[in-house]
Amino acid sequence: MAQIDQLVLDLETPHILLDQDRLQANIQLIQGIGNTRGVNVRPHIKTHKCLELARQQIDAGAVGVTSSKVDEALVFINNGIRSVTVAYPLVVDSKLDRLIAAARVNDTDLRLIVDSAAGVDAIAKVAERHGKQVSIFLKIDVGLHRCGLTEDDSGLVELVQKVVGEPNLNFVGLLSHAGHTYGADDADAARKIAADECGIMNRVRRKLESNGIEVSEVSVGSTPGTLVSDSYDGITEIRPGNYVFMDRMPLRLKVIEINQIALSVLATVVSKNSDYFIIDSGSKTLSSDQGAHGMPGMEGFGLAYPLDHFEDTDYEMIVTRLSEEHGVVIRGDLDLEIGSKVRVVPNHSCVVANLLDTYTVLQAGQIIDQWDIAARGHVH
């Protein structure tokens, strides 16, 4: 590995490190899939919440971004991102008011989802008040069973007809998230979920078209599904998010190698005993997430390595326990001095990014930049 800059050693911990070369490789990997398959890439920025990273993704060819929450989206709308999907059912007037107002002022292509008549009414009322045309996707439940209508829902066509009848709403298509790919046993199982998602979306599209409703876009998204899928028939857009960093979740599925993970956490050994090293990164840094959507088989809360042996399996240690400010690392046969640094590959990079304020960007072990996590904590 590259020699680590002394400035890295001097960073106060805990601290997020990003590998710029890996970031760029990951961005190009997904954009290449989109280009090859003839689908648009609209990355989910809840992973990184960072303007610099969103701009790198758009410079690579992304058509816009996806966000989860209103205030998160506003950071990007108010900083020049011209097309934003909020892939979350919005039903609260105050949130819609500030979102649609900002989209109108910035002339943003705003795209929202619905899965209920209440959602349609809420968006239509605020869109009319601001004189703003809003694009609408129907959220389809493809197996995660979180939000969305199932393909056999008796009210599906009627709900879309309600959208079509609203003068300030523009029905554009269907949107899904097969997040249960993260809970798959392996890459083949994730590939089957992606194929099932594609099949469901195409059946719903045909149902709407048979009722005289045009479906111009079909948007799907998850990092594992995008990495393994062979099923893009009828799909117009992909919305993966985690791919920009990667983490132990796609690694467990064996859809990536560890040298594709671009985010790590720099931590300091603050204490030790015969069994464990204690580091200054606990649940307020690494999170207690052991895998999204029922992911099985995730041991511990991260993989820790001595700074000069990063990603060397002979020096790999499990972060086995967390309290708020402490991480407990199984030391095995290794010995590290108190005050020495380790790098941790987290279970779930998206959560880690929302817990700290900045990224320090490395290239060949040298610090080249520092970026604010501008939408950190924006959960309204």
Buried (B, 14 or more C-beta within 10 A) or exposed (E): EEEBBEEBEEBEBBBBBBBBEBBBEBBEBBBEBBBEBEBBBBBBBBBBBBBBBBBBBBEBBBBBBBBBBBBBBBBBBEEEBBBBBBBBBBBEEEBBBBBBBBBBEBEBBBBBBBBBEEBBBBBBBBBBBBEBBBBBBBBBBBBBEEBBBEBEBEEBBEBBBBBBEBEBBBBBBBBBBBBBBBBBEEBEBBBBBBBBBBBBBBEBBEBBEEEEBEBEBBBBBBBBBBBBBEBBEBBBBBBBBBBBBBBBBBBBBEBBEBEBBBBBBBBBBBEBEEEBBBBBBBBBBBBBBBBBBEBEEBEBBBBBBBBEBBBEEEBBBBBBBBEEBBBBBBBEEBEBEEEBBBBBBBBBBBBBBBBBEEBBBBBEEBBEEEBEBBBBEBEE
